[in-house]
Amino acid sequence: MTGPVEPQKHRMDRTGPQAKPRRLWITLLAVIPALFAAGTAGAFWTGYSLHDRPFAWYNSNRIAATAERAARAARDLSPVVVVALGDSALRHATLDEPGMAALAAKHGVESLHFLRIVHDHARFEDFEPLLGDVLKLKPALVLLDVDLLFAERSDLAGLRRYGSHLTEVAMLGRSYLPDQSALQYDKPCRAVGPQGWTDAAAARWVKTRNATVRMKDDSPAFERVRRFADQARAAGVGIALLLSPRPAAVEERLYGAGNGYRPAALDRLSGHVDLPLWRFPASALPKPAKAAAFCRSGMLGPEGRDAYSAWLAGGIAERLSRPRVEEAALQ
C-alpha cells in the first residue's frame, strides 16, 4: 500500500521546490537585459543632455576675462566691447580678437575688445545661457548671425551626432569632451579654385547641412531674438545682424527661388528697424577668383577672411560713430 506513495513524493519534490529556482532564472534572464538596456539608454540621454555644458562654462569664463581686460583698459582708454554670436562660419569669416582690434584701430576705434562666440550648427538656444553675462559686459554692440533667428536642430539629429561622437571616443580614442578652444579659434581650411564649387558639390554641402540644422522662416527663435533685442536696447546695447557669405553655388542651392528660407525670412525682418542687417558685398572678395576665397567646407579661407574682417571692422567703426540710440542699417 505504501509502495506507490514514495515515488509520488519524489515527483512532487522535482516539480515543486525545484521549479521555483528555474522560474527565478527565467525571470532574471528576461529582466536583466531590459534593465541593462534601460540603464544604457538613461546614461546615453544623460550624457547627451550634459555634453554641451562645457560650451557654456568655457565661454562664461571668456566673457569674464573680457570684462576684466576692459576694466584694466578703462584706466587709460575708453574700451569698446563688441560681442559676436554665430555659427562656425563666423569663426572662419573673422580674424581673432587681436586681429580685429588692429583693424578697428585703423578706423579710429582705439580699444576694441572683440569677443566672438561660435557654436557648430548653431541655434539661438545654444547662446541663451550666456546672454545675461553678455549684457553685463555693457557691450557697445552685439552682432548676431542672422541664421540664429531661423535655425532649428532636431533632437534626433543631435542624438545621431552624439552617438557618432561616442563611437569616435571608443574606436579612435578621441576625448569625450569637445575641445572648446578649437571650437572658438581653429580655422582648418583647404582653399579651392573656381572649379571646386560645382552644382554637385554645392548639392552635397546643402544635403549634409540640412541633415543637422534646417532654416524655417516661421521659427520660434525669431521671437526669442526679438525679446533679447528689446532687453539689449533697454540696457543701451546696439544690435546688428550678420549674413555670413557662402559660395555662389551654395547660396543658390540654399536661398534660390523656391529652394530655401532666406527671401521670406528677410521679408519678416523688413519691419524691424532695431534689427539692422549688415550685408557683406560679394564685390569685396578677392578679385581674381572669388570662389577661391572659400574652403572645401564652404567657409571663408584666409583671403576671404581678411576681406570680410576689414569690411566688418569698418562697419563696427561706422556704427559706433553714431548715437547709441540710432539703429539704422548698414547696407
JOMO-V854576 format. One record per run of one state. SS is the DSSP state (H for helix, E for strand, L for the rest). FROM is the first residue (numbers start at 1). TO is the last residue. If there is no record, write none. Layout:
ss-><SS:SS>
from-><FROM:FROM>
to-><TO:TO>
This chain:
ss-><L:H:L:H:L:H:L:E:H:L:H:L:E:L:H:L:H:L:E:H:L:E:L:H:L:H:L:E:L:H:L:H:L:E:L:H:L:E:L:H:L:H:L:E:L:H:L:H:E:L:E:L:H:L>
from-><1:3:16:17:51:53:74:80:88:94:97:107:112:120:124:129:131:137:141:146:150:151:153:155:173:180:186:191:192:194:197:199:211:214:216:221:235:238:244:248:256:262:270:276:280:282:285:290:294:296:300:301:302:321>
to-><2:15:16:50:52:73:79:87:93:96:106:111:119:123:128:130:136:140:145:149:150:152:154:172:179:185:190:191:193:196:198:210:213:215:220:234:237:243:247:255:261:269:275:279:281:284:289:293:295:299:300:301:320:331>
